[in-house]
Amino acid sequence: MNNITNLELNKKTKIDNSLSILLTRFSHKNAISDKQVSVLSGHLIFFQGEKEYELMISMYESADRISHKKEYESINWNEYTIKLKHINSNESIDVVITKNNAPIKKNIPLDKSQLISKANKIITTKYSQFIFDPLLYEITVWKNSEETIVKYRRIIRFVPLEKKDENLDYDFEVNLTNQTISPFDFWGLDKFYFPTIEEQAKINFVIKEFGLPRLGFNNTIVEGPDMYSIYIDNEVAFGEYFIDKKTGKECMGSIEGSYALPDFPELINQDPLIEIKE
């Protein structure tokens, strides 16, 4: 099984008695500067018994015309190691598949800090232009029998005046099982909000004058012509406040309340995501 296996597009390939693989499509993320990397990925479906598993394997290519360096990914899945050797774009990929003596449980440690470090590395590798401050996010780790996900939730969201009608993204998540990043892998970075220096100064002003963030709540600042609207909410309560853009003083009456939770029948998830807290 250590020989090179060619996986053709839309052709199911039997690896051994317990595993078959189907290459379903390709995706390509272009670099926009010489300091970035372009990513060419093959999307795979693994068939084992009656179950199907979706994974992705990628080639990372430097946009630097001098080095033109390429790096081929290796992924671990159950008892198999899959090493990418070559991509014939839109046609096939060449991989070396090794069956290990002992099962590898997705090569993911159970420690929360290690999982977050692994997710950060995936972000840096796939999107080198995306630089973020982890202190600005609530980072949680979730796992069930099929996948492990690291979620990054922006603690304070800011909606600039000129972008109030845009559907901006603030949060993202990394699936450690198939190494996908949502929403970047699907919609790119165009809609993801990066504050300018001027906008960050406005955020800092509201933080200082109003005392944000409120822990346990979503914190959103919406810029208006003369004031900032501040929305605080979670699953059971909400608040809406208004402060003057120049003085920081409240300029309208605040609105606070709680939600009446509907009495829906309980839906039982047989394999729920459980938060890993340590």
C-alpha positions as CSV (number, residue, x, y, z in Angstrom):
1,M,0.0,0.0,0.0
2,N,3.1,2.3,0.2
3,N,3.1,2.7,-3.6
4,I,1.8,5.9,-5.3
5,T,-2.0,5.7,-5.9
6,N,-3.5,7.9,-8.5
7,L,-7.0,9.2,-7.6
8,E,-8.9,10.4,-10.6
9,L,-11.7,13.0,-10.4
10,N,-15.1,11.4,-9.8
11,K,-13.7,7.9,-9.9
12,K,-14.1,5.8,-6.7
13,T,-10.8,4.0,-6.0
14,K,-10.6,0.9,-3.7
15,I,-7.6,1.1,-1.4
16,D,-8.1,-2.1,0.6
17,N,-11.0,-4.3,1.8
18,S,-12.1,-1.6,4.3
19,L,-11.4,1.7,2.5
20,S,-12.3,3.4,-0.8
21,I,-11.6,7.0,-1.7
22,L,-13.4,9.4,-4.2
23,L,-11.9,12.6,-5.4
24,T,-14.9,14.9,-5.9
25,R,-13.5,18.3,-6.8
26,F,-10.6,20.8,-6.6
27,S,-10.5,24.3,-5.0
28,H,-7.9,27.0,-5.5
29,K,-7.0,30.0,-3.3
30,N,-4.8,32.5,-5.1
31,A,-2.1,34.5,-3.3
32,I,-2.4,38.3,-3.7
33,S,1.2,39.2,-2.8
34,D,4.7,37.6,-2.9
35,K,4.5,37.1,0.9
36,Q,1.6,34.8,0.7
37,V,1.0,31.2,-0.5
38,S,-1.6,29.9,-3.0
39,V,-3.4,26.8,-2.0
40,L,-4.6,24.0,-4.4
41,S,-6.8,21.4,-2.6
42,G,-8.3,18.1,-3.5
43,H,-11.6,17.3,-1.8
44,L,-12.0,13.6,-0.9
45,I,-14.7,11.3,0.4
46,F,-13.5,8.3,2.4
47,F,-15.8,5.3,2.4
48,Q,-15.4,2.9,5.3
49,G,-18.2,0.4,5.8
50,E,-21.5,2.2,5.5
51,K,-20.0,5.6,6.6
52,E,-18.6,8.4,4.5
53,Y,-16.1,11.0,5.7
54,E,-15.1,14.2,3.9
55,L,-11.5,15.4,4.0
56,M,-9.3,17.8,2.1
57,I,-5.6,17.5,1.2
58,S,-3.7,20.5,-0.2
59,M,-0.5,21.7,-1.9
60,Y,0.8,25.1,-0.7
61,E,2.8,27.1,-3.3
62,S,4.8,30.2,-2.6
63,A,3.9,33.2,-4.7
64,D,7.6,34.3,-4.6
65,R,8.8,34.0,-8.2
66,I,12.4,33.3,-7.0
67,S,11.8,30.5,-4.5
68,H,8.6,29.1,-6.0
69,K,8.5,26.6,-3.1
70,K,5.9,23.9,-3.0
71,E,4.8,22.0,0.1
72,Y,2.6,18.9,-0.1
73,E,0.3,18.0,2.8
74,S,0.2,14.8,4.8
75,I,-2.9,13.9,6.8
76,N,-3.7,11.2,9.3
77,W,-7.1,9.6,9.3
78,N,-8.0,6.7,11.5
79,E,-5.3,4.1,10.9
80,Y,-4.2,5.6,7.6
81,T,-1.6,8.2,6.6
82,I,-2.2,9.9,3.3
83,K,0.7,11.8,1.8
84,L,0.1,14.1,-1.2
85,K,2.8,13.7,-3.9
86,H,1.4,15.6,-6.9
87,I,-1.7,17.4,-8.2
88,N,-2.8,17.2,-11.8
89,S,-5.3,20.2,-11.5
90,N,-8.9,19.3,-12.4
91,E,-7.9,15.8,-13.3
92,S,-6.3,13.7,-10.5
93,I,-3.9,13.6,-7.6
94,D,-1.1,11.2,-6.6
95,V,-0.9,10.1,-3.0
96,V,1.0,7.5,-1.0
97,I,-1.3,5.7,1.5
98,T,0.1,3.9,4.5
99,K,-1.8,1.8,6.9
100,N,-0.3,2.0,10.3
101,N,0.0,-0.8,12.7
102,A,-1.9,1.1,15.5
103,P,-4.9,3.3,14.8
104,I,-4.2,7.1,14.8
105,K,-7.1,8.9,16.3
106,K,-6.9,11.8,13.8
107,N,-3.6,12.7,15.2
108,I,-5.3,15.3,17.5
109,P,-4.3,15.7,21.2
110,L,-7.0,16.1,23.7
111,D,-5.5,19.1,25.5
112,K,-7.3,22.4,24.8
113,S,-4.2,24.5,24.4
114,Q,-2.7,22.0,22.0
115,L,-5.8,21.9,19.9
116,I,-5.9,25.7,19.7
117,S,-2.2,25.8,18.7
118,K,-2.9,23.2,16.0
119,A,-5.8,25.4,14.7
120,N,-3.6,28.5,14.7
121,K,-1.0,26.7,12.6
122,I,-3.6,25.7,10.1
123,I,-4.8,29.3,9.8
124,T,-1.2,30.6,9.4
125,T,-0.4,28.0,6.8
126,K,-3.5,28.4,4.7
127,Y,-4.0,32.1,5.1
128,S,-0.7,33.8,5.8
129,Q,-2.2,37.2,5.1
130,F,-4.7,36.7,8.0
131,I,-3.1,38.1,11.1
132,F,-5.3,38.2,14.2
133,D,-4.9,38.9,17.9
134,P,-6.2,35.8,19.9
135,L,-7.0,38.1,22.8
136,L,-9.8,39.7,20.8
137,Y,-11.6,36.4,20.5
138,E,-13.3,33.9,22.8
139,I,-11.8,30.6,21.6
140,T,-13.5,27.4,22.4
141,V,-12.9,23.8,21.4
142,W,-15.7,21.3,20.6
143,K,-15.6,17.6,19.9
144,N,-17.8,14.6,19.1
145,S,-17.0,11.2,17.7
146,E,-16.6,12.5,14.1
147,E,-14.8,15.8,14.4
148,T,-13.0,18.4,16.5
149,I,-13.7,22.1,15.9
150,V,-12.0,25.2,17.3
151,K,-14.4,28.2,17.3
152,Y,-13.2,31.9,17.3
153,R,-15.9,34.3,18.4
154,R,-15.1,38.1,18.2
155,I,-15.6,39.5,21.7
156,I,-16.5,43.0,20.4
157,R,-18.0,43.5,17.0
158,F,-17.8,46.9,15.3
159,V,-20.0,48.0,12.4
160,P,-18.5,51.1,10.7
161,L,-20.9,53.8,9.5
162,E,-20.1,53.2,5.8
163,K,-20.4,49.5,6.1
164,K,-23.7,49.2,8.1
165,D,-25.5,47.7,5.2
166,E,-22.9,45.0,4.5
167,N,-23.1,41.5,5.9
168,L,-19.7,41.4,7.6
169,D,-18.1,38.3,9.1
170,Y,-16.5,38.5,12.5
171,D,-16.2,34.9,13.7
172,F,-14.6,31.8,12.2
173,E,-13.9,28.2,13.0
174,V,-11.3,25.6,12.2
175,N,-12.3,22.0,11.7
176,L,-9.2,20.0,12.8
177,T,-10.6,16.8,11.3
178,N,-10.6,17.9,7.7
179,Q,-8.6,21.1,8.2
180,T,-11.2,23.4,6.7
181,I,-11.7,27.0,7.9
182,S,-15.1,28.5,7.8
183,P,-16.1,30.9,6.2
184,F,-12.7,31.5,4.6
185,D,-12.6,28.3,2.5
186,F,-16.0,29.0,1.1
187,W,-16.3,32.8,0.8
188,G,-12.7,34.1,1.1
189,L,-11.7,37.0,3.3
190,D,-13.6,39.8,1.4
191,K,-16.4,39.9,3.9
192,F,-14.3,39.4,7.0
193,Y,-14.0,42.6,9.1
194,F,-10.5,44.0,9.7
195,P,-10.6,47.4,11.6
196,T,-8.5,50.2,10.2
197,I,-6.4,52.2,12.6
198,E,-9.1,54.9,12.7
199,E,-11.8,52.3,13.4
200,Q,-9.8,50.7,16.1
201,A,-9.4,54.1,17.8
202,K,-13.3,54.4,17.8
203,I,-13.6,50.9,19.3
204,N,-11.1,51.8,22.0
205,F,-13.1,55.0,22.7
206,V,-16.3,53.0,23.3
207,I,-14.5,50.4,25.4
208,K,-13.1,53.1,27.6
209,E,-16.3,55.2,27.9
210,F,-18.8,52.4,28.2
211,G,-16.9,49.7,29.9
212,L,-16.9,46.9,27.3
213,P,-16.8,44.0,27.0
214,R,-19.7,42.6,29.1
215,L,-18.6,39.0,29.8
216,G,-21.2,36.3,28.9
217,F,-22.8,38.6,26.3
218,N,-22.4,39.4,22.6
219,N,-21.0,42.9,22.4
220,T,-21.8,44.9,19.2
221,I,-21.0,48.6,18.5
222,V,-22.8,50.2,15.5
223,E,-21.5,53.5,14.4
224,G,-24.0,56.3,13.5
225,P,-23.5,59.8,12.3
226,D,-23.5,61.3,15.8
227,M,-23.6,58.4,18.2
228,Y,-22.6,54.8,18.8
229,S,-25.4,52.2,19.4
230,I,-24.2,49.4,21.7
231,Y,-26.0,46.1,21.7
232,I,-25.5,43.6,24.5
233,D,-27.3,40.2,24.3
234,N,-27.1,36.5,25.1
235,E,-29.7,33.7,25.0
236,V,-31.8,35.2,27.9
237,A,-31.2,38.9,28.1
238,F,-30.5,42.0,25.9
239,G,-29.6,45.7,26.2
240,E,-29.4,48.6,23.8
241,Y,-27.5,51.8,24.7
242,F,-26.5,55.0,23.0
243,I,-23.5,57.2,23.6
244,D,-22.4,60.5,22.0
245,K,-19.5,60.0,19.5
246,K,-17.6,63.0,20.9
247,T,-18.3,63.0,24.6
248,G,-19.0,59.4,25.3
249,K,-22.0,60.3,27.4
250,E,-25.3,58.5,27.0
251,C,-27.5,60.5,24.7
252,M,-30.7,58.4,24.7
253,G,-32.5,56.2,27.1
254,S,-31.3,52.7,27.4
255,I,-33.4,49.6,26.6
256,E,-33.1,46.4,28.6
257,G,-35.1,43.2,28.8
258,S,-35.1,39.5,28.8
259,Y,-36.4,36.9,26.2
260,A,-39.4,34.7,26.8
261,L,-38.0,31.3,25.9
262,P,-40.4,29.3,23.7
263,D,-41.4,25.8,25.0
264,F,-40.1,23.7,22.1
265,P,-39.9,20.0,22.4
266,E,-36.4,18.8,23.3
267,L,-34.5,17.5,20.3
268,I,-32.0,14.7,21.1
269,N,-28.7,14.8,19.3
270,Q,-27.2,11.3,19.3
271,D,-23.7,12.7,18.8
272,P,-23.5,16.3,20.1
273,L,-20.4,18.5,20.1
274,I,-19.1,18.6,23.6
275,E,-16.9,21.5,24.7
276,I,-13.3,20.7,25.8
277,K,-12.5,23.1,28.6
278,E,-9.0,21.9,29.7
